[in-house]
Amino acid sequence: ASGVGTPVISIFGRNQKGLSPVRWRPLGDKAIAIHKDVGCTDCLAHDCKKDFLCLREITVEEVFEEAKELLK
């Protein structure tokens, strides 16, 4: 979507080589990747030791503010 100029917000939990926003975030001027580094080194999403803190740290308010900026 971002390749054709559609605004995109991507939310990433994992911070693992090959699965991180550095590699997989959308490209373009109207694309934002939101990610919280909570110190996990090897993410095991099926057996998360931090109760998915990486995702719970991303607030609705933060996503809303990013969306407002993106749509200006």
C-alpha positions as CSV (number, residue, x, y, z in Angstrom):
1,A,0.0,0.0,0.0
2,S,2.7,2.5,0.9
3,G,4.4,1.8,-2.5
4,V,1.5,3.6,-4.2
5,G,1.2,6.4,-1.6
6,T,-1.4,5.0,0.7
7,P,-0.7,6.0,4.3
8,V,0.3,3.0,6.4
9,I,1.0,2.5,10.1
10,S,2.6,-0.8,11.0
11,I,2.8,-2.1,14.5
12,F,5.7,-4.4,15.3
13,G,6.2,-6.5,18.4
14,R,9.1,-8.8,17.7
15,N,12.6,-7.5,17.6
16,Q,14.4,-10.4,16.1
17,K,16.8,-10.5,13.2
18,G,14.7,-11.2,10.1
19,L,11.5,-10.1,11.7
20,S,12.2,-6.6,12.8
21,P,10.8,-3.3,11.6
22,V,14.2,-2.4,10.3
23,R,13.7,-5.1,7.6
24,W,10.0,-5.3,7.2
25,R,8.6,-1.8,7.8
26,P,6.7,-0.2,5.0
27,L,8.7,2.2,2.8
28,G,7.7,5.6,1.7
29,D,6.9,9.1,2.9
30,K,3.5,8.1,4.2
31,A,4.6,5.0,6.2
32,I,5.3,4.7,9.9
33,A,6.5,1.8,11.9
34,I,5.8,1.7,15.6
35,H,7.9,-0.5,17.7
36,K,8.9,-0.7,21.4
37,D,12.2,-2.2,22.4
38,V,11.6,-3.9,25.7
39,G,14.9,-5.8,25.9
40,C,13.9,-9.1,24.4
41,T,16.8,-10.7,22.5
42,D,15.2,-13.9,21.2
43,C,11.5,-13.5,20.8
44,L,9.4,-16.6,21.1
45,A,6.0,-15.3,20.3
46,H,4.3,-18.6,21.0
47,D,5.9,-18.6,24.5
48,C,6.4,-15.0,25.4
49,K,8.3,-14.5,28.7
50,K,7.1,-10.8,29.0
51,D,3.4,-11.2,28.4
52,F,3.8,-9.4,25.1
53,L,5.1,-6.2,26.7
54,C,6.4,-5.1,23.3
55,L,2.9,-4.7,22.1
56,R,1.2,-3.6,25.3
57,E,3.7,-0.7,25.5
58,I,2.2,0.8,22.3
59,T,-0.7,2.9,23.3
60,V,-3.9,3.8,21.4
61,E,-3.0,7.4,22.0
62,E,0.4,6.9,20.4
63,V,-1.0,5.3,17.3
64,F,-3.7,8.0,17.1
65,E,-1.1,10.8,17.3
66,E,1.0,9.1,14.6
67,A,-2.1,8.8,12.4
68,K,-2.9,12.4,12.8
69,E,0.6,13.4,11.8
70,L,0.6,11.0,8.9
71,L,-2.7,12.3,7.5
72,K,-1.7,16.0,7.6
